[in-house]
């Protein structure tokens, strides 16, 4: 499926992390590394808010899993955007039911909730494990963080915040997922 240049000279990327809470052996090891103090590690939450503020037309969060803390986190993200379309794609919309009031608050902020996972009427059993936040097709996060308390506060999560021509490929994938979801309705 690759046709053309693999690396765009105009693309920018930042390494995005969620570090474990202190005390943490990993945080201690990072602090002890030569040059660690001059290395910039962008916090996952900061990256998500950056994308929310960047989006003007459409902000899409593709995350398979969400819990009540993740619903609150998603509310912060969607509250920070001026995007006309605010879309959340989950494996199952039922996960919002288990979030109770936080899920209700999130629903009010969204223009669409899409379900992508499990068997459909056509016999497809598509599902996903990817975590993507896409702002207008011009900037995106691709990484490991779900909308879960553990992803926000506890465990090591890593990803890339990218801008430039490479985002067109991410937008293409998100558009295709949304087409697939819409065709199964």
C-alpha positions in Angstrom: 0.0 0.0 0.0 3.0 2.3 0.2 3.6 4.3 -2.9 6.0 7.2 -2.7 8.3 8.7 -0.1 8.3 7.0 3.3 9.4 10.0 5.3 8.2 13.5 4.6 10.8 16.2 5.0 8.1 18.6 6.1 6.7 16.4 8.9 7.2 17.1 12.6 6.9 14.6 15.4 7.1 14.8 19.2 7.5 11.9 21.5 4.5 11.7 23.9 4.5 9.8 27.2 2.4 9.2 30.3 4.9 8.3 33.0 4.0 6.1 36.0 3.2 8.0 39.2 6.0 8.5 41.6 7.6 6.7 43.3 8.6 4.9 40.1 11.7 3.0 39.1 11.2 4.3 35.5 11.0 7.9 36.6 14.0 7.5 38.8 16.0 5.9 35.9 15.0 8.7 33.5 16.2 11.3 36.1 19.5 9.6 36.3 20.2 9.5 32.6 22.7 12.0 31.2 20.9 14.6 29.2 17.5 13.6 30.5 16.9 17.1 31.9 17.4 18.6 28.4 15.2 16.0 26.7 11.6 17.0 26.1 9.0 14.4 26.9 5.5 15.7 26.0 2.8 14.6 28.4 0.0 12.7 26.8 -2.7 14.9 28.3 -0.9 18.0 27.0 -0.7 16.5 23.5 -4.5 15.7 23.5 -5.3 19.2 24.6 -3.0 20.7 21.9 -4.9 18.7 19.3 -8.3 19.7 20.7 -7.3 23.4 20.5 -5.9 22.9 17.0 -9.1 21.4 15.6 -11.5 23.8 14.0 -13.7 21.5 11.8 -13.4 18.0 13.2 -11.8 16.3 16.3 -11.9 12.5 16.3 -10.9 10.3 19.2 -10.5 6.6 18.2 -10.1 4.7 21.4 -11.2 1.2 22.0 -11.7 1.5 25.8 -13.1 4.1 28.2 -13.8 4.2 31.9 -15.3 6.9 34.2 -12.0 8.7 34.6 -11.4 8.4 30.9 -14.9 10.0 30.3 -13.9 12.9 32.4 -10.6 13.1 30.5 -12.5 13.0 27.2 -14.8 15.8 28.5 -11.8 18.0 29.1 -10.5 17.3 25.6 -13.8 18.0 23.9 -14.5 21.0 26.0 -11.2 22.5 24.9 -12.1 22.4 21.2 -14.0 24.7 18.9 -14.4 22.0 16.3 -17.8 21.7 14.8 -17.7 17.9 14.7 -16.6 16.1 17.9 -16.5 12.4 17.3 -15.7 9.5 19.6 -15.1 6.0 18.2 -15.3 3.2 20.7 -15.4 -0.6 20.4 -18.8 -0.5 22.2 -21.0 2.4 23.1 -22.1 0.3 26.1 -18.8 1.4 27.8 -20.3 4.8 28.2 -23.3 3.3 30.1 -20.9 2.0 32.8 -19.4 5.5 33.1 -22.8 6.8 34.4 -22.9 10.6 34.9 -19.5 11.0 33.3 -20.7 9.2 30.2 -23.8 11.4 30.1 -21.7 14.6 30.3 -19.5 13.2 27.5 -22.5 12.4 25.3 -23.7 16.0 25.6 -20.3 17.3 24.2 -20.2 15.0 21.2 -21.8 15.4 17.8 -21.4 11.6 17.1 -20.5 8.4 18.9 -19.4 5.6 16.6 -19.1 1.9 17.4 -16.4 -0.1 15.6 -16.0 -3.6 16.8 -17.6 -7.0 17.0 -19.6 -8.8 14.4 -22.0 -6.9 12.2 -24.9 -8.0 10.0 -22.6 -8.6 7.0 -20.5 -11.1 9.1 -17.5 -8.9 9.5 -15.8 -9.1 12.9 -13.6 -6.0 12.5 -12.2 -4.5 15.6 -9.3 -2.3 16.6 -6.6 -1.7 19.2 -5.2 1.6 17.8 -5.5 4.8 19.7 -5.7 7.9 17.5 -6.6 11.5 18.1 -7.1 13.5 14.8 -7.4 17.3 14.5 -8.8 18.4 11.1 -6.4 16.1 9.2 -3.5 18.4 10.0 -2.2 17.0 13.3 -2.6 13.7 15.1 -1.6 11.5 18.0 -0.9 7.8 17.4 0.0 5.8 20.5 -1.0 3.4 23.2 -3.1 5.5 25.6 -6.7 4.6 26.1 -9.3 6.8 27.8 -8.7 5.0 31.1 -7.5 6.0 34.5 -4.5 3.7 34.2 -3.5 5.3 30.8 -3.9 8.8 32.2 -2.3 8.3 35.7 -0.6 5.1 36.2 1.1 3.1 33.5 3.7 4.0 30.9 2.1 5.0 27.6 3.9 6.2 24.5 2.9 7.8 21.3 3.8 10.3 18.7 2.3 13.7 18.1 2.7 14.3 14.3 2.0 17.2 12.0 2.5 17.7 8.3 1.9 15.6 5.2 2.1 12.3 7.1 -1.2 13.1 8.8 -3.0 12.6 5.5 -2.5 8.9 5.9 -3.9 9.0 9.4 -6.9 11.0 8.2 -7.4 8.4 5.4 -7.6 5.6 7.9 -10.0 7.5 10.2 -12.2 8.3 7.2 -12.2 4.7 6.2 -13.1 3.5 9.7 -16.0 6.0 9.8 -17.2 4.8 6.3 -17.0 1.2 7.5 -19.0 2.1 10.7 -21.6 4.0 8.7 -22.0 1.2 6.2 -22.8 -1.3 8.9 -25.6 0.8 10.5 
